[in-house]
Amino acid sequence: MKDNKPSSIDADGWLLRRMRPFGVIALISLLQVASTALLFVACGKDETTLTKFDSVAVTDTVEGVPEFGGGVPPFDAGFNSDIICEHSNCEDAGPPTPVPQCNQDSECSGFVSQLPQCTAVQCASDGVCEVGDDPSLACDPFALPDPPGLLCKLSGDKDETVVCPVRVVRKHSEVDGPVSLTFDLHYPGLLVHIGSAWVTPCDPPNSCTPVLVPPATLHPHGHVFTPSPNPWDLWAGDGSITIVPPAGQPGVSLTDAYLNNLGGVVGNDIVFEVEFKLNARLAVPVAVILSNIVAKTPSGQLLPTTVTDERIVVGAEQPIDPCDDPADCPVVVPPGTICQVGGIAGETVFCPIGLIRAGAASAFPSSLDFTLHYDNTILNFQGFQAYPCADWNCEPQDVPPSAMPLTGHDVELTPTNPTEWAGSGTIGVFNTDELPKILSDAYLVSGQPVGSPHFIEAVFQLTTAKTDIDPAFIGISDVTVLGGENKTLSVSLLDNWIVVDGPQQCPWAETCNEPPDPPDVPPGAICAVSGAVGTTVDCGLHLARKSSSSQLATALQGVLEYDPQAVKLDNFYDTNCYPGIGCFEVPCAGSQAKALSSGHSMSTAPLTPSSWNGSVGIVIANISDPTIPLTTATLMADGTTVQGDSLFVLARFIVQKPLSPQQPAAITIIKTLGSSAGAVTLPANIQNQIIVTQ
């Protein structure tokens, strides 16, 4: 569409500069005189003649006379621009009327009408029109306010086409309708004419072909569009438009667009577009004006209308609702909500999800996964996107198939196709490189982010209109975030951020290259735990057979014991690896339990980690194949060397009180028994912190 806002008055527009004090709108009033005949007066002569200005006469330019700007036809080339004349000596001109030009014989010539121009003026050599001796009163058509009912402005070169969109928007989302609309349209018929009007339906998207109205109906609801007179060729500067609902659908609204609380338009407010063709070169814009606007609701009630910002606005101010004040009527937000979205049906909406550390000392997140929840009767999930710049002021990329653009982490969806998500789905963001990578380095200080918390954005399409007081909620659950050592971090939600916390993990912790002093392990214990309060310590459980002639244990049971005042047992963990994807630490007990890497499952008594309090019974067995050994490690004859990998699970403890390496908390396992592939019971004892089956 052409930008109709000129940057300056054309240097050739001498006549228009002479007429500045009366402005563009008065000029339009002149040009709405009958388009087929204009009264031309020659002062000092005894006759008055009617001269018809067809398209050639209006738009042609006499050599030596500038093309007119703003809609004033050219005059005789032999004028004296230093003389301002009045019709006082013109018999047929009526009362004295200033006219813009005089011929060399000082005879006035011009149009008999309310011609807008300066009176009592002096035209300086540069052609600027000044009133009296005060140059500050010089008229500038661009400084004049827009006229009431302004729909659009037209300017450009002769034969140029300018498109004027007719926009209709509701005052707010609660306006009922409009279902019908009528209005009058005004424009300078001498200078421009209507070529056609059209709508541009886009169905499916990206396949938009304009269609003429009439005969076509308006998009998207099929309203019937009738211009009067019809066809457009009969219009000569004025006409009316009538828009009514389609047959059998009296309640369908003409527009779904509305103004939000900031005055912005939500939705598409273009109802149709009018193509104007310029009969002459217009250096200064002329106006297209709306009047006599009538809009009605489905019940036939009249809606208030205004023309604001070149669009028809229907409806009154929204009544004050006590729910507008969150203190009086707050929106009830479900637990786990990460986003609230709203808009009109069919609109694309975005849910930004941030990732940030609780503080500068908190562990860096290296990977995460979570489940996304939404109401699929309101929202259609389109996928995730991420930005290759920290401030999101750039074009996003779809993830997947792309990796995270800033960190290189891979992204995996379950189900893999967004169209298969039916209210929920899972996203995993992980690193397949040998060394861990930081997913976000942002952190909070007094509730404010340091660094960029921007992480990923979920994209939806609304199938039902939602508002600020009745939004669509998007939630997340089952959030698992791992640090550099694949240890689980604690997680909370703050607004639309996932906040992670926990001790820093290698390779980013300052003490990564400083091995701690090993604690003294008491005889009979499988390990010992020491450290400051809050320190996380992994205690490996090892299993080996007594000799190469001994049977391998395929199952194991025992009772793990510890001091609950000194340490807390968090859970048992193992690392599972997936070809082509990566290795991940998984819990082996509790509601989120996964099988061990050997395929064995672990059962505990009590069942839930929150109930563990110093004594936990464990049973480990492979249900699907009871012949698979838990480990193939063998204790050598020296009683200390182990051949093969004896580690089968980690018991993770959190220090509850300061424990020195010299006085650690001992972890023991009692009542241990193994079982062979042939279901033979294998007695066991503890040797050098290893469970050894006989």
Secondary structure, DSSP 8 states (H G I E B T S, - for coil): ------SS--TT-HHHHHTGGGHHHHHHHHHTS-TT-EEEEETTSS-EEEE---HHHHH---TTS---SSS-----S-B-TT--EEGGG-TTS-S--EESEEBTT--EEEESS-----SSEEE-TT--EEETTBGGG---GGGS---TTEEEEEEESTT-EEEEEEEEEESSTT-----EEEEEEE--TTTEEEEEEEE--BSSTT-B--EETTTS--TTT--EEEEESSSGGG-SSEEEEEEE--TT-TT--S---EE-TTS-EES--EEEEEEEEESS-EEEEEEEEEEEEEEE-TTS-EE-EEEETTEEEES------GGGSTTTS-----TTEEEEE-BSTT-EEEEEEEEEESSTTS----EEEEEEEE-TTTEEEEEEEE-SSTTS-S--EETTTS--TTT--EEEEESSSGGG-SSEEEEEEE--SSS---S---EEETTEEES--EEEEEEEEESS-B-SSS-EEEEEEEEEEE-TTS-EEEEEEETTEEEEE----TTTSTTTTS--------TT-SEEE-BSTT-EEEEEEEEEESSTTS---SEEEEEEE--TTTEEEEEEEEEEEETTTEEEEEE-SSTT----TTS-EEEEESSSGGG-SSEEEEEEE-SS-TTS-S---EE-TTSS-EES--EEEEEEEEESS-B-TTS-EEEEEEEEEEE-TT--EEEEEEETTEEEE-
